[in-house]
Amino acid sequence: MKNDEPTVGRRLLLRSAVFLGVAAAAGLVTRAGEDAPGAPGGPGSTGPAAGPGADPAAGAPGTVARGLPEKSYRLTPMTAEAPARPPVVKPAVRTRPILELPPGTGPTDAMLLTFDDGPDPRYTPGILDTLARYGVRAVFFVCGEMADENRDLLRRMVAEGHVIGNHTWTHPQIPKLSRPALVSEIGRTSDVVQQTVGEAPTWFRAPYGAWNRAAFEIGAELGMEPLAWTVDSLDWTEPGTTAIVSRVLKGAAPGVIVLNHDAGGDRSQSVRALQAYLPQLLARGYRMTLPTLPAPQPR
């Protein structure tokens, strides 16, 4: 029986070898560190997949992420092929307002008539009637509090081809306002105009001609150009109809911007003065035009 012991031992070794071969072929035995249950990175593992600095997506050291070529799992950002957004286009922030019509604006000997502080139902309709009689268009720089109460006049202005500009809400001295207060004065007025006629103003005029840096910046942010004037009719002083007519006719010239008022006091003289000087300007060959926006600058 002793002679049989080595034979039994050899048989056990052979059986073990066969078993291991079959198990390896069936995938039941893996290399150390390759998805072995409980091994780092393998099923049931609670430890790290690799040492410090290793990419967790790559699996354990010496392996390749399944279904992905090595180092090819990084995705190209989807925004890489998105079209670039066009720059926001706004007027340049000026350091002074536009004082006269640029050369080439409108026909030869073009002039621009402007009216501030309205609309006022006592005077604005008479001015609109005169402009309509002669087929002339103008710019009305409205105050928000007046515009809010007379929206029908805003709609008539636009319907008859006139341009509405922003003249703040209450006609304050701009340099005395805080920036938030000025934003409200200008912004609210633009809102009322847009709500009423469907378009926000593209021109802004400071009350009293008192500009500051904040006015230029806020106006530009709201898409408006600053427009002043060349000839002040001084109708706001109520000097008499004759004086107003004389001042406008004396200052008439190509590119001139005339300042008038249709609110802010007794403007009956302004209404009569327009009736007198407008036909005389047209007879001299002047043509009333509207301002043209300068080319916007991208930001």
Phi, psi and omega in degrees: 000332179295327180292342181278342185299314178298324180295318178297319180298317180296322179297318179297320180294319180296319180296319180297319181296317179298317181298316180296322179297316180295318181296317179297319180296328181277356179082014180281340179245130180240165176291153179301131177087359180248089174056022176291139179306129180084348179284155179304122180089349181268176179301134179083357182288140174247000182263177179292152180286334184202180180285176180303137177089350181283151179280119183297334181287345185272353180085199182285162179303138177085002180243169178240137179304131187293135177081000181229136174298153181300132178065018181251011185271356179281127183269145174285131181305138182294336181283354184296328183258005179290142180293144180293140179287136178294148180294147176290128184257119178222159177298152175293149176279112184272165175251355174206154182282166174285127186256341180207164179293135177298150176305138180089357178282118179071192181287172176300145181061039178281143174228164180231128175260133178230151181225128185251160165085348184276200359277148179237122184296347178278331188235326184301317179301322179295322177293317178297322178298316181293316179299319180294324181299325183255007178065036183250141176250154184215177176249130178250112177271105188264150171267137186303318182294328177283320180296321182297327182271348184225054184294334178297326178288326175298315180296323178294319179305309182293319181298331181263010172090010179275166180250137178257127177248168183261127181233031183070177184274312186242008180063053181272172169280107186303316182299345181269356183266150169287162179299314178301322179295321179291322176301318179293316181301315183280315184296317180297322180294315177299322180297316181297317180297315181295318179297328186274317186245357175090356179220139177280155178298148175247004178229144182227141176227130179283133175303140181065004185069024183263093183264156167213176184301318181299321180297317178295318183292314182294318177302315180295320179298330179269008175081028183241148173261144180275124182238124178255225181203163178256318182241122175263116180290346182058025178296338180294341177274354181055057184278354185111149183301316183298318181296320180295313180300315182298318182294319180292314181294323180292326183271356183298135179189159178302134178086359184288141173247121185260131178263122173230175178226143176240014178196180178092009182161197176282107184252023177296327177294323179295320179297313181291323181296318178299319179299332183271314187275334183299310179297331178290320177297316180295323179293332178280356178100002177285145178239126180280134184228183176245153181290150177250130181294134173296160179298127180291154180253128178294150179240000000 
